[in-house]
Amino acid sequence: MSSSSSTSTGIPRELVKKRWLGFLIWQSIASAVLHLPNSIFFLRQHPSPSSPAAVFLLSFLAFHLSLLLLSLALFIVVSPHPDPSASLPELAAASFRYLLKALVGGFSRPSFTAHFSLRARRSLVSVLFLLICSAAGSLILLGICGLPQVLDLASLVDIGLRGVVFGLVYCLHYIYRKRWVLNFPIIQRPLFYSFKVGLSSALKRAFKLSVQTHVWSFIIILLLPDQFKTINMIGEFMVQQIRFYIGTLIASICWEISHHLLQVVHTRRCMLAPPKGSVVAERNPSDFLLESLEQDNSHLIQYLAYLDLCIVSESNAESWRRAAIFEQTGETYKRVINVCLKPLEQLISRLAEGFEGLSIDNSDCLSKQLNSPLDVKTDLSLHEAFNDFQVLVFS
């Protein structure tokens, strides 16, 4: 029994690993298609005094190292569950209380609640994501725009600082818009069609981000000391700004395509069932699905399991799996009902906790209705109760 259980839990994990591997492969291919023509163009326009092959190799390595760093940052921050993050005053107050308790009673007793620990972890993940994106932004601009200035240290510092600004702007936009949350579409389309549909919006977003990044980087470069600036004539300065903007635009397109590809690959339906006609399918084809649904964490596998159950329940394409849910003993159906009711019960309990602290005074309710939506301070617990909205839709 233990061997079958370990096998069933291992298969979904292997599927998730294969999706990350597929994402890395397609990310490298799509980015290389954009990088190679740009590198050849810059080498022809500005021949390097050193070996062109060595310069091209350094550019290629810096570019793909930045993509690996971006993939690492996405792996850290991406989640199907929109966990809330703690603010800076909350982190400072909690740290002060922890140090005060440590000085009085030692480090033996925990001082953080589970909810605050989750929010603090999300904040630390966001900070780590910002640092990695800054390094990745510097590398990708050095790989794109640094070909003609390999031997010019001041120009490399200028490009590196612009890359740091690009990474910061992209990261802040990514976190503020909560783009790290995986959105699972109910209607599943073919992989290439899903990628093609969202490609135009990704390109538009990349164009907007490149303009914002170029403006902010230009302002920051102007505020730097003179030793960090590259003094050029007006014509050379304009050519340099155009080249920087082209590099920023290519970097934005690469990162936006990576984000879009990540969303498409990871939100694809995962069929958590053994092959039809196999020995395991004849025994109980719902073991993989149920064990993934009964996990306590909000992992990607659990969301994929809810999506798989939703599609099996609403379509007649896999009648053998639906028949396995309604088997004669009824045990499988009871387990399905329990896992589907669990998110609803959690929603009710969280809403009850959120409404406990609200006032029931009619005059207070009327004043809140007359206020502007920006002035109404709603309870955060009521908003956090709907964090599992995708699971509620699937169940």
Secondary structure, DSSP 8 states (H G I E B T S, - for coil): -HHHHHHHHHHHHHHHHHHHHHHHHHHHHHHHHHHHHHHHHHHHHS--SS-HHHHHHHHHHHHHHHHHHHHHHHHHH-BSS------HHHHHHHHHHHHHHHHHH-SSS--S-HHHHHHHHHHHHHHHHHHHHHHHHHHHHHHHH-STTTT-HHHHHHHHHHHHHHHHHHHHHHHHTTTTB----SS---HHHHHHHTHHHHHHHHHHHHHHHHHHHHHHHHHS-GGGS----HHHHHHHHHHHHHHHHHHHHHHHHHHHHHHHHHTS----S--TTSHHHHH-TTHHHHHHHT-SS--HHHHHHHHHHHHHHH-STTHHHHHHHT-TT-HHHHHHHHHHHHHHHHHHHHHHHHHHTS---HHHHHHHHHS-TTT----HHHHHTTTTHHHHHH-
